[in-house]
């Protein structure tokens, strides 16, 4: 399977954040979140999903569990099932998240 970003439908989540589901199959999903400075991924957790995030552009304050760090291009994070995590965009940026299993609520 091949996905062209330019052909993927973007969903506006709020005035600061958009989401694109780039690819998904039975057990894995790749999602692009685009943030404007000040955008927030509210702290939350997933009962069923593991998540790996990669900072493709920008600078973010990322919290996973009891750890908070400033991450920038090339940095990454992992949130286990039931682990509280969230982000704040310190400048415009893009985060690429992989989920397993897929987030059916995103489809």
C-alpha positions as CSV (number, residue, x, y, z in Angstrom):
1,X,0.0,0.0,0.0
2,X,1.2,3.5,-0.9
3,X,-0.2,6.8,0.3
4,X,0.4,10.2,-1.1
5,X,0.0,12.9,1.5
6,X,-1.4,15.4,-1.0
7,X,-4.3,13.0,-1.6
8,X,-5.2,12.4,2.0
9,X,-8.3,14.3,3.4
10,X,-7.5,16.6,6.3
11,X,-9.8,16.9,9.3
12,X,-9.8,20.2,11.2
13,X,-9.9,19.4,15.0
14,X,-9.8,23.1,16.1
15,X,-8.3,26.4,15.1
16,X,-4.8,25.1,15.9
17,X,-4.8,21.4,15.0
18,X,-5.5,19.3,11.9
19,X,-5.3,15.5,11.4
20,X,-4.6,13.3,8.4
21,X,-4.9,9.5,8.6
22,X,-2.0,8.7,6.2
23,X,-2.3,4.9,6.2
24,X,-4.0,2.1,8.1
25,X,-4.3,-1.6,8.0
26,X,-5.7,-4.2,10.4
27,X,-3.3,-3.6,13.3
28,X,-1.4,-0.4,12.6
29,X,-2.1,3.3,11.7
30,X,0.0,6.3,10.7
31,X,-1.4,9.8,11.4
32,X,-0.1,13.3,10.8
33,X,-1.1,16.1,13.2
34,X,-0.3,19.6,12.1
35,X,-0.2,22.2,14.9
36,X,-0.1,26.0,14.9
37,X,1.9,27.6,17.7
38,X,-0.2,27.3,20.9
39,X,-2.0,24.2,19.7
40,X,-2.7,21.6,22.4
41,X,-3.0,17.8,22.4
42,X,-4.9,17.6,25.7
43,X,-3.5,15.1,28.2
44,X,-5.3,11.7,27.7
45,X,-4.7,8.0,27.7
46,X,-5.8,5.0,25.6
47,X,-7.1,1.8,27.1
48,X,-6.4,-0.2,23.9
49,X,-3.7,1.6,22.0
50,X,0.1,2.0,22.1
51,X,1.4,5.2,20.4
52,X,4.8,6.3,19.1
53,X,5.2,9.9,18.1
54,X,7.9,11.5,15.9
55,X,8.4,15.3,15.7
56,X,8.7,16.0,12.0
57,X,8.8,19.8,12.3
58,X,8.6,22.4,15.1
59,X,9.1,22.3,18.8
60,X,6.7,20.8,21.3
61,X,6.4,20.4,25.1
62,X,5.6,16.7,25.4
63,X,4.4,15.0,28.5
64,X,4.3,11.2,28.9
65,X,3.5,9.9,32.3
66,X,5.4,11.9,34.9
67,X,8.1,13.1,32.3
68,X,7.9,16.4,30.5
69,X,10.5,17.5,27.9
70,X,10.9,19.9,25.0
71,X,11.1,17.9,21.8
72,X,12.1,19.1,18.3
73,X,12.6,17.7,14.8
74,X,13.9,14.2,14.9
75,X,12.8,13.5,18.6
76,X,10.3,10.9,19.5
77,X,8.2,9.5,22.3
78,X,6.2,6.4,23.3
79,X,3.0,6.2,25.2
80,X,2.0,2.8,26.5
81,X,-1.6,1.7,27.0
82,X,-3.3,3.7,29.8
83,X,-0.3,6.1,30.0
84,X,-1.3,9.8,30.2
85,X,0.3,11.9,27.5
86,X,-0.2,15.3,25.8
87,X,1.6,18.0,23.8
88,X,1.8,21.8,23.5
89,X,3.1,23.3,20.3
90,X,5.7,25.9,21.2
91,X,5.9,26.8,17.5
92,X,4.2,25.6,14.3
93,X,4.9,22.0,13.7
94,X,4.0,18.5,12.6
95,X,3.9,15.2,14.7
96,X,3.6,11.8,13.0
97,X,2.0,9.3,15.3
98,X,1.8,5.5,14.8
99,X,-0.9,3.6,16.7
100,X,-1.4,-0.1,17.3
101,X,-4.1,-1.3,17.0
102,X,-5.7,1.2,14.7
103,X,-7.8,4.1,16.1
104,X,-11.2,3.3,14.6
105,X,-12.5,6.6,16.0
106,X,-10.2,8.4,13.5
107,X,-11.8,6.6,10.5
